[in-house]
Amino acid sequence: MPETTFSIKGHNDNKIRIEPNSIRAEGGPEYPRLIILATFDLKPVRGNNSGEEVHFVILNTRCSLFLHDHRFKVADTTTNIGDRKINCATNMSRNIEFSFDHQRMKAIEAKRSNNAKVKLAFEFFLGLYEQNNLADFQSATAEIAFEIPKSHWVETILPALGLGQYFIVEIPYGQKVIQEAWDYLEKAEKSFWAWDSKSVYANCRELGTLLDKSIKEKLGINRFAVGLLWSKAYEKFNDLASLDLHLEDLRKSSRYSPEEIKISKADAEHLLLRSKCLIKYAEELMRN
């Protein structure tokens, strides 16, 4: 279990421990939050001169969340560790809750190639006692780095943030040759997180149209890779991305029950995954 210490009056007797597999998330896409359970092992420190115990109280605690090897914090929060005087060995656990949004989730996912590597930076504001009276104030800091296992992150945390149950598919970003296509994909993903299915499908259609035009302008239509392979891939993709345009017509037909005819999040996830594959395929064709 990862742990660290923090110093009070030069003594490193107080510990913070984190169990990565206990980390959870709540709130779905509407109010996404990451909740990290931290355990504090606290005890009085010895005075520098007298050798007597110095009791203290944690008046306020600020905690910042960082990504591994990234100097900008992703989120921060204040939390109440407890306003009790620490006059004997004390163990307490507190939930540290961080609010997320789309951009923060994107930053974490962009950095995460396997396990989620994070760091917590604590800042404590302390009151020190002298003969049962608050006599001095002091700040203390501590940092603790740890990894959230990939399986726990993907199977437990992401679904609780409204991102669905995921299996891992590694699709390298490549060189982002067609930046406008990646921009459409970003808009589609934002729409998915806000659950605007029409915008998801519309942006994916624009993405496909742009890729098809770019491929044909650069390579022509008489090459095997374009005239047959690409054309078949794009045709199937376009049929999928155009589905939401035909929902009303399908409801008027007698082929399906009207209540069945709708777009689900699983459908949109499938389209987003196909969109990423199509961009990667198009960029590889244009490089060859």
C-alpha positions as CSV (number, residue, x, y, z in Angstrom):
1,M,0.0,0.0,0.0
2,P,1.6,3.4,-1.0
3,E,2.3,5.6,1.9
4,T,4.1,8.8,2.8
5,T,4.8,11.0,5.9
6,F,4.5,14.6,6.7
7,S,6.6,16.7,9.1
8,I,5.4,18.6,12.1
9,K,8.1,20.6,14.0
10,G,10.7,18.5,12.2
11,H,9.3,15.1,13.1
12,N,8.0,12.7,10.4
13,D,5.8,10.6,12.6
14,N,2.5,11.1,10.8
15,K,1.6,9.0,7.8
16,I,-0.9,9.0,4.9
17,R,-1.8,5.7,3.2
18,I,-3.8,5.0,0.0
19,E,-5.2,1.8,-1.2
20,P,-5.6,2.2,-5.1
21,N,-8.2,-0.6,-5.5
22,S,-10.5,1.2,-3.0
23,I,-10.7,4.3,-5.3
24,R,-14.2,4.8,-6.8
25,A,-16.2,7.2,-8.9
26,E,-19.7,8.5,-8.8
27,G,-22.0,10.9,-10.6
28,G,-22.1,9.7,-14.1
29,P,-21.6,12.3,-16.9
30,E,-23.8,14.8,-15.1
31,Y,-21.6,15.2,-12.0
32,P,-18.5,13.0,-12.4
33,R,-16.4,12.7,-9.2
34,L,-13.3,10.6,-8.3
35,I,-13.3,9.6,-4.6
36,I,-10.0,8.5,-3.0
37,L,-10.0,7.0,0.5
38,A,-7.0,8.2,2.4
39,T,-6.0,6.8,5.8
40,F,-4.2,9.0,8.3
41,D,-2.0,7.6,11.1
42,L,-1.5,10.6,13.4
43,K,0.2,11.0,16.8
44,P,1.6,13.9,18.9
45,V,5.2,15.0,18.1
46,R,8.0,15.7,20.5
47,G,8.9,19.3,21.3
48,N,12.3,20.3,20.0
49,N,13.6,21.6,23.3
50,S,11.5,20.2,26.1
51,G,11.0,16.7,24.7
52,E,7.3,16.9,25.8
53,E,4.5,15.9,23.5
54,V,3.1,18.6,21.3
55,H,-0.6,18.1,20.6
56,F,-2.1,19.5,17.4
57,V,-5.3,19.8,15.4
58,I,-5.6,19.8,11.6
59,L,-7.7,22.9,11.0
60,N,-7.9,22.6,7.2
61,T,-6.6,20.4,4.4
62,R,-6.1,21.1,0.7
63,C,-5.4,18.3,-1.7
64,S,-4.4,18.6,-5.4
65,L,-4.5,15.8,-8.0
66,F,-1.7,15.6,-10.5
67,L,-1.0,13.2,-13.4
68,H,2.3,11.4,-13.5
69,D,5.2,13.6,-14.7
70,H,2.7,16.4,-15.5
71,R,3.3,19.7,-13.6
72,F,-0.2,21.1,-14.0
73,K,-2.8,19.8,-11.5
74,V,-6.0,18.2,-12.8
75,A,-8.2,18.9,-9.8
76,D,-8.1,20.1,-6.3
77,T,-10.3,20.1,-3.2
78,T,-10.5,21.0,0.4
79,T,-11.5,18.4,2.9
80,N,-12.2,18.1,6.6
81,I,-9.8,15.6,8.2
82,G,-11.2,16.3,11.6
83,D,-11.0,19.1,14.2
84,R,-10.2,16.8,17.1
85,K,-7.0,17.4,19.1
86,I,-4.4,14.7,18.4
87,N,-3.2,13.9,21.9
88,C,-2.6,10.2,21.4
89,A,-2.1,7.8,18.5
90,T,-5.1,8.2,16.2
91,N,-6.1,6.4,13.0
92,M,-8.8,7.9,10.7
93,S,-9.9,7.5,7.1
94,R,-11.4,10.2,5.0
95,N,-12.8,10.4,1.4
96,I,-11.0,12.9,-0.8
97,E,-13.4,13.9,-3.5
98,F,-12.4,15.5,-6.8
99,S,-14.9,16.9,-9.3
100,F,-14.2,16.1,-12.9
101,D,-15.4,17.3,-16.3
102,H,-14.9,16.3,-20.0
103,Q,-11.5,18.1,-20.4
104,R,-10.1,16.6,-17.3
105,M,-11.1,13.1,-18.2
106,K,-9.6,13.7,-21.7
107,A,-6.3,14.8,-20.0
108,I,-6.1,11.7,-17.9
109,E,-7.0,9.3,-20.7
110,A,-4.5,11.0,-23.0
111,K,-1.7,10.4,-20.4
112,R,-2.9,6.9,-19.4
113,S,-1.3,4.2,-21.6
114,N,-1.8,1.4,-19.1
115,N,-2.3,2.0,-15.3
116,A,-3.5,5.5,-14.3
117,K,-0.5,7.1,-12.7
118,V,-1.4,9.9,-10.3
119,K,0.0,12.0,-7.4
120,L,-1.8,13.6,-4.5
121,A,-0.2,16.8,-3.0
122,F,-1.5,17.6,0.5
123,E,-1.2,20.9,2.3
124,F,-2.3,20.9,6.0
125,F,-3.0,24.0,8.1
126,L,-2.2,23.0,11.8
127,G,-2.9,24.4,15.2
128,L,-0.3,23.5,17.8
129,Y,-1.2,23.3,21.5
130,E,0.7,24.5,24.6
131,Q,-0.9,23.6,27.9
132,N,-4.3,22.9,26.3
133,N,-4.3,26.2,24.5
134,L,-3.7,26.9,20.8
135,A,-0.4,28.6,20.9
136,D,1.0,28.4,17.4
137,F,0.0,27.7,13.8
138,Q,2.0,25.8,11.2
139,S,1.6,24.3,7.7
140,A,2.8,20.9,6.5
141,T,2.9,19.3,3.1
142,A,3.1,15.8,1.8
143,E,3.0,14.1,-1.6
144,I,2.1,10.5,-2.4
145,A,2.3,8.9,-5.9
146,F,0.6,5.7,-6.9
147,E,-0.9,3.8,-9.8
148,I,-4.5,2.8,-10.2
149,P,-4.5,-0.6,-12.0
150,K,-5.7,-0.6,-15.5
151,S,-8.4,-3.2,-14.8
152,H,-9.8,-1.3,-11.9
153,W,-9.8,2.0,-13.8
154,V,-11.5,0.6,-16.9
155,E,-13.9,-1.8,-15.3
156,T,-14.9,0.2,-12.2
157,I,-14.1,3.9,-12.5
158,L,-14.9,4.7,-16.1
159,P,-18.3,3.1,-16.1
160,A,-19.2,5.1,-12.9
161,L,-18.3,8.3,-14.7
162,G,-20.8,7.4,-17.5
163,L,-18.3,6.2,-20.0
164,G,-19.7,2.7,-20.4
165,Q,-18.1,-0.7,-19.9
166,Y,-15.0,-0.9,-22.0
167,F,-12.8,-3.6,-23.3
168,I,-9.3,-2.3,-24.2
169,V,-8.6,-1.7,-27.8
170,E,-5.2,0.0,-28.6
171,I,-5.5,2.3,-31.6
172,P,-2.4,4.5,-32.0
173,Y,-3.1,8.1,-32.7
174,G,-0.5,8.2,-35.4
175,Q,0.6,11.6,-36.8
176,K,-2.9,13.2,-37.0
177,V,-2.5,13.9,-40.7
178,I,-6.1,15.1,-41.1
179,Q,-6.5,17.3,-38.0
180,E,-10.0,18.4,-39.0
181,A,-11.2,14.8,-38.8
182,W,-9.8,14.5,-35.2
183,D,-11.7,17.8,-34.4
184,Y,-15.0,16.3,-35.6
185,L,-14.2,13.2,-33.4
186,E,-13.6,15.4,-30.4
187,K,-17.0,17.1,-30.9
188,A,-18.7,13.7,-31.3
189,E,-17.1,12.5,-28.0
190,K,-18.2,15.7,-26.2
191,S,-21.7,15.1,-27.5
192,F,-21.6,11.5,-26.3
193,W,-20.7,12.6,-22.8
194,A,-23.5,15.1,-22.8
195,W,-25.7,12.4,-24.5
196,D,-26.7,14.3,-27.6
197,S,-27.0,11.4,-30.0
198,K,-27.9,13.5,-33.0
199,S,-24.7,15.5,-32.6
200,V,-22.7,12.4,-32.2
201,Y,-24.0,11.0,-35.5
202,A,-23.8,14.3,-37.3
203,N,-20.2,14.9,-36.4
204,C,-19.2,11.3,-37.3
205,R,-20.9,11.7,-40.7
206,E,-18.9,15.0,-41.3
207,L,-15.8,13.1,-40.3
208,G,-16.5,10.4,-42.8
209,T,-17.3,12.8,-45.6
210,L,-14.1,14.7,-45.0
211,L,-12.0,11.6,-45.0
212,D,-13.5,10.3,-48.2
213,K,-12.9,13.6,-50.0
214,S,-9.3,13.8,-48.7
215,I,-8.5,10.3,-49.8
216,K,-9.9,10.7,-53.3
217,E,-8.3,14.1,-53.8
218,K,-4.9,12.8,-52.8
219,L,-4.9,9.3,-54.2
220,G,-7.5,9.4,-57.0
221,I,-10.2,6.7,-57.4
222,N,-8.4,4.3,-59.8
223,R,-6.1,2.7,-57.2
224,F,-7.1,-0.6,-55.7
225,A,-6.7,0.7,-52.1
226,V,-9.1,3.5,-52.8
227,G,-11.5,2.2,-55.5
228,L,-12.2,-1.1,-53.6
229,L,-10.8,-1.3,-50.1
230,W,-11.5,2.2,-48.9
231,S,-14.8,2.5,-50.8
232,K,-16.2,-0.5,-49.1
233,A,-14.9,0.6,-45.6
234,Y,-16.4,4.1,-46.1
235,E,-19.7,2.8,-47.5
236,K,-20.3,0.6,-44.5
237,F,-19.3,3.4,-42.1
238,N,-21.6,6.0,-43.8
239,D,-24.5,3.6,-43.6
240,L,-23.9,3.3,-39.9
241,A,-23.4,7.0,-39.3
242,S,-26.6,7.8,-41.3
243,L,-28.8,5.6,-39.3
244,D,-30.3,8.4,-37.1
245,L,-31.4,10.2,-40.3
246,H,-33.8,7.4,-41.0
247,L,-35.4,6.8,-37.6
248,E,-38.7,8.6,-38.5
249,D,-39.1,6.7,-41.7
250,L,-38.4,3.4,-39.8
251,R,-41.1,4.3,-37.2
252,K,-43.6,4.8,-40.0
253,S,-42.9,1.3,-41.4
254,S,-44.5,-1.8,-40.1
255,R,-41.2,-3.7,-39.9
256,Y,-40.3,-2.8,-36.3
257,S,-42.3,-1.7,-33.2
258,P,-42.0,2.1,-32.9
259,E,-40.7,1.8,-29.3
260,E,-37.8,-0.3,-30.5
261,I,-36.5,2.3,-32.9
262,K,-34.1,4.5,-31.0
263,I,-30.3,5.1,-30.6
264,S,-28.7,3.7,-27.5
265,K,-25.4,4.6,-25.9
266,A,-24.1,1.3,-27.0
267,D,-24.9,2.3,-30.6
268,A,-23.1,5.6,-30.2
269,E,-20.1,3.9,-28.6
270,H,-19.8,1.5,-31.6
271,L,-19.9,4.4,-34.0
272,L,-17.2,6.3,-32.1
273,L,-15.0,3.3,-32.1
274,R,-15.6,2.8,-35.9
275,S,-14.8,6.5,-36.4
276,K,-11.4,6.2,-34.7
277,C,-10.6,3.1,-36.9
278,L,-11.7,4.9,-40.0
279,I,-9.4,7.9,-39.3
280,K,-6.5,5.7,-38.6
281,Y,-7.1,3.7,-41.8
282,A,-7.4,6.9,-43.9
283,E,-4.2,8.3,-42.5
284,E,-2.3,5.1,-43.1
285,L,-3.5,5.1,-46.7
286,M,-2.4,8.7,-47.3
287,R,1.0,8.0,-45.9
288,N,1.7,5.1,-48.3
